Amino acid sequence: MTPPDASDSPSGGPSDGPSGSRWNNLDRPPFNVTGLRRALVREGGLWTSLDVVESTGSTNSDLAGRGDSAPEGAVLVAEEQTRGRGRLDRRWSAPARSGLFFSVLLKPGESVPVERWGWLPLLTGVAVATALSRAAGVDTALKWPNDLLVTVDGEERKTGGILAERVGDGVVVGVGLNVSLRADELPVPAAGSLALAGAVTLDRDPLLRAVLRSVEEWYEAWRTAGGDPVGSRLQEAYAAGCSTLGRSVRAELPGGHVLTGEAVAVDGDGRLVIGTADGVQRPVGAGDIVHLRPGGSSPSGV
């Protein structure tokens, strides 16, 4: 699907979009699209195309709109995302060129049973956290099922999120990550950014390259293993990086139900297993998870 506004520049060339000149803030330079394509799009690799638009509502919606005609490995990146979506239809917005806002199209095909496709957002979380640790020097934790947490002033803050949506014969996975946001730009006090977490670099080009290479590495291992989370070591890696495990949590489930207990494991289907006070372990496949302080009386802020 073509970008929603005629002012968008898929090639990354000069454009006067909604935010004015793409060079209007040299502290937040635009992506080097040519360099990104040269580094990531290669014969035999996962990434088959990479487009950057100045501004769009949602990269997930745009990429999903291409339908089955888009090849696996299509990557759509936005300098600015005005109507980004998270789980439960929550909105995600940030200043132009202040973060990584992108979506990718993955088509596991017959090599991975459909029932294992639910691991894709968790796989992406592991890949992003691994890449940020290496490229930005920031310890990034995972909050089940799809939040990325960093530590700011001794507190866990949400700095990113992942949204996976089934589209035809594939899955569109979107990532939104705050990179250079200052404290006065945060959408809510509990949010964070790589800048506030003390990242060694805020240059989005190497960060995006690192993240997409990490996604490719984990995805190929998972697909080669037939989607087996154990054989690909994905389940092990997710558990090691998941800050939800071992915590007292409140699960706000569909239908208004609430479950409180200790998060004890992530099972083979990617569900969070919660141990309740009556000794029962219940797997949760969907819902909103709140980390509780010791005693379970109040939220920890994420």
C-alpha positions in Angstrom: 0.0 0.0 0.0 1.3 3.5 -0.8 2.0 5.9 2.0 -1.2 7.8 3.2 0.1 11.2 2.4 1.6 12.5 -0.9 4.3 14.2 1.2 5.7 10.9 2.4 9.0 10.0 0.9 9.5 6.2 0.7 13.0 6.6 -0.6 14.0 8.7 2.4 14.8 11.7 0.3 14.2 15.3 1.2 10.6 16.0 2.0 8.5 18.6 3.7 6.1 16.4 5.7 3.9 17.2 8.6 7.0 18.0 10.7 8.5 20.4 8.2 12.0 19.9 6.7 13.5 16.5 7.5 16.6 18.4 8.5 14.8 20.7 11.0 16.3 19.0 14.1 20.0 17.9 13.7 19.9 16.4 17.1 17.5 13.8 15.6 18.8 13.2 12.1 16.8 11.2 9.5 17.6 7.6 8.7 20.2 6.9 6.1 18.0 4.7 4.0 20.6 3.8 1.4 23.0 2.6 4.1 20.2 0.6 5.8 19.3 -1.2 2.6 22.9 -1.9 1.8 23.4 -3.4 5.3 20.2 -5.4 5.6 18.7 -6.3 2.2 20.8 -9.0 0.7 20.3 -12.1 -1.4 19.5 -15.1 0.7 18.7 -13.0 3.8 15.4 -12.6 5.5 14.9 -8.9 4.7 13.7 -8.4 1.1 12.8 -4.7 1.1 13.1 -1.7 3.4 11.1 1.5 3.0 11.1 4.6 5.2 8.2 7.1 5.2 8.4 10.5 6.8 5.1 10.1 8.7 2.2 7.6 8.8 -0.5 6.6 11.1 0.6 3.1 11.8 3.3 1.0 10.1 1.4 -2.1 11.1 -1.8 -1.0 9.4 0.2 0.1 6.3 2.1 -3.1 6.0 -1.0 -5.2 6.7 -2.8 -3.3 3.9 -0.4 -4.7 1.4 -2.0 -8.1 2.0 -0.6 -11.4 0.6 1.0 -9.5 -2.3 3.9 -8.4 0.0 6.8 -10.8 0.2 8.1 -12.2 3.5 10.8 -9.9 4.9 9.2 -6.6 3.9 10.2 -3.8 6.4 8.4 -0.5 6.8 9.9 2.2 9.0 8.4 5.5 9.9 10.3 8.6 11.0 7.1 9.6 12.8 4.1 7.5 13.7 0.9 9.5 14.6 -1.5 6.7 15.3 0.6 3.8 16.5 -1.3 1.0 18.2 -0.4 -1.3 21.0 -2.3 -4.2 22.7 -5.9 -3.5 23.7 -6.0 -0.8 21.1 -3.8 1.5 23.2 -2.2 4.5 21.3 1.5 5.0 20.9 2.9 8.3 19.8 6.2 10.2 20.1 8.0 13.2 18.5 9.4 12.7 15.0 12.7 10.9 14.7 12.8 10.2 18.5 12.5 6.4 18.3 12.3 3.2 16.2 8.9 2.8 14.8 8.7 -0.1 12.3 6.9 -3.2 11.2 8.0 -6.4 9.5 6.1 -9.1 7.6 6.9 -12.7 8.5 5.6 -15.8 6.8 6.7 -19.0 8.7 4.8 -21.1 6.2 4.3 -24.9 6.5 7.6 -25.3 8.3 6.1 -24.0 11.5 2.7 -25.1 12.8 0.2 -22.2 13.1 -0.3 -23.0 16.8 3.3 -21.9 17.4 3.0 -18.6 15.6 2.0 -17.1 18.9 5.7 -17.1 19.9 6.5 -14.4 17.3 5.9 -11.4 19.6 7.9 -13.1 22.3 10.7 -13.9 19.8 10.8 -10.3 18.8 11.0 -9.2 22.4 14.1 -11.4 22.9 15.6 -10.2 19.7 15.1 -6.5 20.5 16.4 -6.9 24.1 19.5 -8.8 22.9 20.3 -6.2 20.3 19.9 -3.2 22.6 22.2 -4.8 25.2 24.9 -5.1 22.6 24.4 -2.0 20.5 23.2 0.5 23.2 24.7 -0.9 26.3 21.3 -0.9 28.0 20.0 -3.9 30.0 16.5 -4.3 28.6 14.0 -6.6 30.4 10.8 -8.2 29.0 7.4 -7.8 30.6 5.0 -10.5 29.5 3.8 -10.6 26.9 5.1 -7.7 24.8 6.6 -4.7 26.8 10.2 -3.7 26.8 11.5 -2.2 30.1 14.6 -0.2 31.0 15.8 1.0 34.4 15.7 4.8 34.9 16.6 6.2 38.3 16.4 2.8 39.9 12.8 2.1 38.5 11.6 -0.1 35.7 10.1 2.0 32.9 8.4 0.9 29.7 10.4 2.1 26.8 8.9 0.0 24.0 6.2 -2.4 22.9 5.5 -5.1 20.3 2.2 -5.8 18.5 1.8 -8.9 16.3 -1.2 -9.2 14.0 -2.2 -12.1 11.7 -2.6 -11.0 8.1 -3.4 -13.6 5.4 -0.7 -16.2 5.3 1.6 -14.3 7.6 2.1 -12.1 10.6 2.9 -8.4 10.8 5.0 -7.6 13.8 5.4 -4.0 14.9 7.9 -2.4 17.2 7.8 1.0 18.9 10.8 2.0 20.9 11.6 5.3 22.6 15.2 6.2 21.8 16.0 9.9 22.5 12.9 11.1 24.4 13.7 13.5 27.2 11.8 13.5 30.5 9.6 16.4 29.5 8.6 14.5 26.3 7.4 11.3 27.9 3.7 10.5 27.3 3.3 9.3 30.9 5.7 9.5 34.0 6.1 5.7 34.0 7.5 5.7 30.5 11.2 5.6 29.7 13.7 5.9 26.8 17.1 4.6 25.9 18.5 8.2 26.5 17.1 8.3 30.1 18.5 4.8 30.7 22.0 5.9 29.8 22.5 4.4 26.4 26.0 4.6 24.9 24.5 5.7 21.6 21.2 7.2 20.4 22.1 6.9 16.7 19.1 5.1 15.3 20.8 3.7 12.2 23.1 1.2 14.0 20.3 0.5 16.5 17.8 -0.4 13.8 20.5 -2.5 12.0 21.3 -4.4 15.2 17.6 -5.0 16.0 16.7 -6.3 12.6 19.8 -8.5 12.4 18.8 -10.0 15.8 15.3 -10.6 14.7 16.6 -12.4 11.6 18.9 -14.5 13.7 16.3 -15.6 16.2 13.6 -16.1 13.6 15.7 -18.4 11.4 16.7 -20.5 14.5 13.1 -20.8 15.5 11.9 -21.6 12.0 14.7 -24.1 11.5 13.5 -25.8 14.7 10.0 -26.0 13.3 8.8 -23.4 15.8 9.9 -25.5 18.7 10.6 -23.0 21.6 12.8 -25.5 23.3 14.8 -26.6 20.3 15.4 -23.0 19.2 16.3 -22.0 22.9 13.7 -19.3 22.6 11.7 -20.4 25.6 14.9 -20.5 27.7 16.0 -17.0 26.5 12.7 -15.4 27.1 12.5 -16.8 30.6 16.0 -15.5 31.4 15.1 -12.0 30.3 11.5 -11.8 31.6 11.2 -9.5 34.6 7.6 -10.8 35.2 8.7 -14.2 36.3 9.1 -14.5 40.1 7.0 -11.4 40.7 3.6 -11.0 42.3 1.2 -10.0 39.5 -2.3 -9.1 38.8 -3.7 -10.4 35.5 -6.7 -8.5 34.2 -8.3 -11.0 31.9 -10.8 -10.7 29.1 -14.4 -10.5 30.4 -13.4 -8.5 33.4 -11.9 -11.4 35.4 -8.9 -10.8 37.6 -6.3 -13.3 38.7 -3.6 -12.5 41.3 -0.6 -14.6 42.2 3.0 -15.3 41.4 4.3 -15.5 37.8 6.1 -18.9 37.9 6.8 -19.8 34.3 6.2 -19.2 30.6 4.9 -22.5 29.1 5.5 -24.2 25.8 2.7 -22.2 24.2 4.1 -18.8 25.4 1.5 -18.4 28.1 2.2 -17.0 31.5 1.7 -19.5 34.3 0.4 -17.9 37.5 0.5 -19.7 40.8 -2.4 -18.7 43.0 -2.7 -18.6 46.8 -4.8 -21.9 46.7 -1.9 -23.7 45.1 -3.3 -23.9 41.6 -1.2 -23.0 38.5 -3.2 -21.3 35.8 -1.8 -20.5 32.3 -2.8 -17.1 31.0 -2.7 -16.6 27.2 -4.2 -13.1 27.0 -4.7 -10.2 29.3 -3.1 -7.2 30.9 -0.4 -8.0 33.5 0.4 -5.6 36.4 3.6 -6.0 38.4 2.8 -5.7 42.1 5.1 -4.6 44.9 5.9 -7.1 47.6 2.6 -7.9 49.4 0.6 -7.5 46.2 -1.1 -4.4 47.4 -0.1 -1.8 44.7 1.3 -1.5 41.2 5.0 -1.2 40.7 4.5 1.3 38.0 4.8 -0.9 34.9 
